[in-house]
Amino acid sequence: MKTSIQIIGSGFSSLAAACYLAKAGCTVTIYEKNSTIGGRARQLKKEGFTFDIGPTWYWMPDVFERFFADFNKKPSDYYELIKLNPAYQVYFDTLDFVTIADNLDDIANTFETIEKGSGTKLRRFMKVAQSNYDIAIKNLVYRPGVSPLELITPQTALKAGQFFSTISNDIRKQFKNKRLIQILEFPVLFLGAKPSDTPSFYSFMNFADFGLGTWHPKNGMYSVILAMESLARELGVIIKTNTEVQKILVENGKTIGLVANGKALYSDIVVSGADYHHSESLLDSEHRAYSEQYWDKKTFAPSSLLFYVGFNKKLENVEHHTLFFDVDFDVHASAIYDQPKWPEEPLFYASFPSKTDSNVAPQGCEAGIFLIPLAPGLDDTKTLREEYFDKIINRLESLTNQSVKESILFSESFCVNDFIKDYNSYKGNAYGMANTLMQTAFLRPKLKSKKVENLYFTGQLTVPGPGVPPSLISGKLVSDLIQKNYKPEKQLV
């Protein structure tokens, strides 16, 4: 008889886990509370515009290739990838920006024009970053976080010092220009922590940026979700939407299934790809591995205030990905991590996918996605959303030297309250738990429950960490762990 597995949630990690477990011969059913799949990576369609609600950056293409290769597939079997050139631009003042090309030679030349000698320093920095990437992606991140010994290899022994310095310190030792420092610190923001709290080893994110480039899946990141859904269904996975899980059932210290839409449903194994804190709330208190005090002490990645805007004209002086760093980074970071509050002058990011992809906006129009990083748990009101929308649109107009307000057809927003309502996200965080030194690898919440047999977790709050590629990897790791540990008849069938 086949092993039956129930998976809570349908984001990247859940879909990945479902594919691997179905390939292993299990009967797999996914339960998704929302009407569409994708978790945080859902899609919004309105008046001929298409927006990715969640992730908009496609980095680390090798991780996606490795995932599909595990099923004798390629990403191109499901979606078309476009490499962006330029990868992105960063604004520092009115019509004053740095453009990041799609190759290291051009990027090094750009650095050299800003700070003499920095091109050579960048190449040296990137050699270390590439070495770290090779160690991390080909080795460390595919380990399940069970033991600290996973981090001890001949390669990591040579890198030991990089776990006790920070990205911020390393960059500032080599580069003096504030703009270059901010550009080099930017990639580690995807890990959810300040550069000053992120170990130097994580410079591998700089190689993901400058070395591997920035890509766009045609029709948006949701194309990847649809690809994974297609693969999952090919493998026999059953996906049920509009099905909210209210409880994980435990009997004699072992999970026996769950309650969804008020009905008890039974299985051999339960995997939750939902928010880890929420997942544990589905258990009776004696079965929870982590207390409220545990979660309260952890450093969470930011939440976000997002806007999805339809413009009735093409915008000027912006690229597909555009960062606005014209205000003090440290002040905004302090408002997220040190004394949580709404930032007075926020940095923000904008994506205009219609610059690359004509399918996401009507002809002659522009689709705009705007993101302001925020501390999780902040008050979220309609008045605050409107106030901050005005702030960033005013800045957009000033910095890019154009008028856009009268060209806005509509604006939809998504913030802390929505992350809680739609994703049961702890304090409305957007990216999970930050990858700081004390919250990495075996120090993160475990893939396997410490208190309930046959209960597992996957996603951004567990191993290996926040981001889309790590979520794919998390799905593989939990599948591997299940296949290793669950042996009712000496093998998983």
Stockholm file with secondary structure:
# STOCKHOLM 1.0

chainA/1-493         MKTSIQIIGSGFSSLAAACYLAKAGCTVTIYEKNSTIGGRARQLKKEGFTFDIGPTWYWMPDVFERFFADFNKKPSDYYELIKLNPAYQVYFDTLDFVTIADNLDDIANTFETIEKGSGTKLRRFMKVAQSNYDIAIKNLVYRPGVSPLELITPQTALKAGQFFSTISNDIRKQFKNKRLIQILEFPVLFLGAKPSDTPSFYSFMNFADFGLGTWHPKNGMYSVILAMESLARELGVIIKTNTEVQKILVENGKTIGLVANGKALYSDIVVSGADYHHSESLLDSEHRAYSEQYWDKKTFAPSSLLFYVGFNKKLENVEHHTLFFDVDFDVHASAIYDQPKWPEEPLFYASFPSKTDSNVAPQGCEAGIFLIPLAPGLDDTKTLREEYFDKIINRLESLTNQSVKESILFSESFCVNDFIKDYNSYKGNAYGMANTLMQTAFLRPKLKSKKVENLYFTGQLTVPGPGVPPSLISGKLVSDLIQKNYKPEKQLV
#=GR chainA/1-493 SS CCCEEEEECCSHHHHHHHHHHHHTTCEEEEECSSSSSCGGGCEEEETTEEEESSCCCBCCHHHHHHHHHTTTCCGGGTCCEEECSSCEEEEEETTEEEEECSSHHHHHHHHHHHSTTHHHHHHHHHHHHHHHHHHHHHTGGGSCSSCGGGGCCHHHHTTGGGGSSBHHHHHHHHCCCHHHHHHHHGGGGGGTSCGGGSBGGGGHHHIIIIITCCEEETTCTHHHHHHHHHHHHHTTCEEECSCCEEEEEEETTEEEEEEETTEEEECSEEEECSCHHHHHHTSCGGGCSSCHHHHHHSCBCCEEEEEEEEESSCCSSCCSEEEECCSCHHHHHHHHHTSCSCCSSCCEEEECGGGTCGGGSCTTCEEEEEEEEECTTCCCCHHHHHHHHHHHHHHHHHHHTCCCGGGEEEEEEECHHHHHHHHCCGGGCSSCBCCCGGGSGGGSCCSBCSSSBTEEECSTTSSSCSSHHHHHHHHHHHHHHHHHHCCTTSSCC
#=GC SS_cons         CCCEEEEECCSHHHHHHHHHHHHTTCEEEEECSSSSSCGGGCEEEETTEEEESSCCCBCCHHHHHHHHHTTTCCGGGTCCEEECSSCEEEEEETTEEEEECSSHHHHHHHHHHHSTTHHHHHHHHHHHHHHHHHHHHHTGGGSCSSCGGGGCCHHHHTTGGGGSSBHHHHHHHHCCCHHHHHHHHGGGGGGTSCGGGSBGGGGHHHIIIIITCCEEETTCTHHHHHHHHHHHHHTTCEEECSCCEEEEEEETTEEEEEEETTEEEECSEEEECSCHHHHHHTSCGGGCSSCHHHHHHSCBCCEEEEEEEEESSCCSSCCSEEEECCSCHHHHHHHHHTSCSCCSSCCEEEECGGGTCGGGSCTTCEEEEEEEEECTTCCCCHHHHHHHHHHHHHHHHHHHTCCCGGGEEEEEEECHHHHHHHHCCGGGCSSCBCCCGGGSGGGSCCSBCSSSBTEEECSTTSSSCSSHHHHHHHHHHHHHHHHHHCCTTSSCC
//
